Amino acid sequence: LFSGWRDAKRPLRIAYAGGFEKDADFIRTSMFEQLDPNIVSLKGDDGGIGGIGGEDSGDDDGDVNTTVAVRRGYANLVIGRYEQIRMDPFILDINLDNRGYGITAWVEGTEIWRQDPDMEFSQRLASAEGLVWASTTDGEPDSTLVFVVTGTTDDGVRAALRALRAGSCQFYLACAVDREGTVIR
């Protein structure tokens, strides 16, 4: 996912919400150190508005019209509770049309829901607190990659990170987990 479509190399960018700096750094050093990712707080250097929209001083090729969470030209890994990351327009669009983007689990308010392709109706996952999903900003394989590790609680986000790191989510575009990091099937 992070090498890009047909080996079109893109730099990896890890954006993290408040309270997840150590987790983002751990993911960077334990999983992606060889890719030398750019790691940045969602607040950026100037603080932004509501934790979204601050501009960092990294090399963003002048792409100042997008938020810090997701940047074009990068493979983006975003870490934070959904309430912290949902202001990003790409993440919001994907979550609002999850089925259109091929995502089978999503956050609605403070709950995680799932609807597999063979399910007639969506179902609330009562024990789910964490969620990992991957998509592109427009659903096309050659566009900007967005990989989200989120949840409804801090413990849920960290459980989702553990599941991602352990490989538990490797066969899913969307993977819901409980507080312990167990994938909910």
HELIX and SHEET records of a PDB file:
HELIX    1   1 TRP A    5  ASP A    7  5                                   3    
HELIX    2   2 GLU A   21  MET A   31  1                                  11    
HELIX    3   3 GLU A   33  LEU A   35  5                                   3    
HELIX    4   4 TYR A   82  ILE A   85  1                                   4    
HELIX    5   5 PRO A   89  LEU A   96  1                                   8    
HELIX    6   6 ASP A  154  ALA A  166  1                                  13    
SHEET    1   A 6 ASN A  38  SER A  41  0                                        
SHEET    2   A 6 LEU A  12  TYR A  16  1                                        
SHEET    3   A 6 ALA A  75  ILE A  79  1                                        
SHEET    4   A 6 LEU A 145  GLY A 151  1                                        
SHEET    5   A 6 GLY A 130  THR A 136 -1                                        
SHEET    6   A 6 ALA A 174  VAL A 177 -1                                        
SHEET    1   B 3 ALA A 105  GLU A 108  0                                        
SHEET    2   B 3 GLU A 111  ARG A 114 -1                                        
SHEET    3   B 3 GLN A 123  ARG A 124 -1                                        
END                                                                             
